[in-house]
Amino acid sequence: MSDWHKKEITKGVLGDLSKIREELEEAEDSLEQDQLMMLLFELSDICGAAGLVAQKITNGSFGLDELVKFSKLRSKVAIKTNV
């Protein structure tokens, strides 16, 4: 168990979905501890992990920047259509 988290969290592999799962579990633990700053770090780590997965599955053609662009577009559409 780490010094930061109160529960056992399985380590993931960078570039694999398992890393996103690890970061999500750490974010959930941060929230349970009422540690907002730690939660923000973990949310950032989730973004980074997702970008690395995108890079891996597209052989480097797409990464975090493209995910963020598309996320912003989806948010605009969701707000417009109330979804």
N, C-alpha and C positions, 0 to 999 in steps of 0.2 A: 504494500500500500504506500502511496506517496505521502509526502508531508503536506500536500495541498488538499487532497481529497479524502473524504471520510469513508468511502466505500471502495472495494476492489474494482478496478477497471482494467479490462483486457487491452493490452497494447495492440494497436493496428499497424499496418504496413503502409508507408508513404506511397501514394499512387493507387492504393486499393480502397474499395468502399469500407473496409474494416477500419481505416484511419478516421473516416467521417463518423463511423459508429463510436469509436473511442472518444472523439472530441465531443460528440453529442452527449454521451454519458457523463463526461466531465462537466459539460454545461449544465446538465440536470443536477449534478451533485453541487455545483456552485450555487445554483438557485435554491436548492434545499438548505444550503448553509447561509442563505441570505447574503451572499458575497457578490454584489453587483459588479465590482471591478473585475473579479475573477471570471464572472459570467461573460463580460465583454471580451476578455482575452480569449475565452473558449469559442465564442461566436466568431471571432476573427480567425481562430485556428480552423474552424469548420469551413470557412470561406477558402482558406489556403488549401486545405485538404481536397475540397471539391475541385479547385483549379488544377491540382496535380492529377486527379483522376481524369479530368477532361483532357489534359495534355497526354496522359498515358494512352487513353483509348483512341485518340486522334493522331498519334505519333507526332505530337507537338504542334499540330495545326491550330488547335483551339486551347485556350486556357482560361484563367481567371478573368481577364479583361472581357473576353467574349461572353462568359457567363454573366458578368455584371451588366453588360449592355442588354442582353436578352432579359435578364431579371427586371431591369428598369422598364423595358417595353411591356412585359407581362403585368407589371404593377399598374402601368397606365391603363392598359386594357381592362384589368380587373376593376379598377376604380371607375372607369367609364361605364362598364357593364354591370357594376355592383356584384361581381362574382367573388 
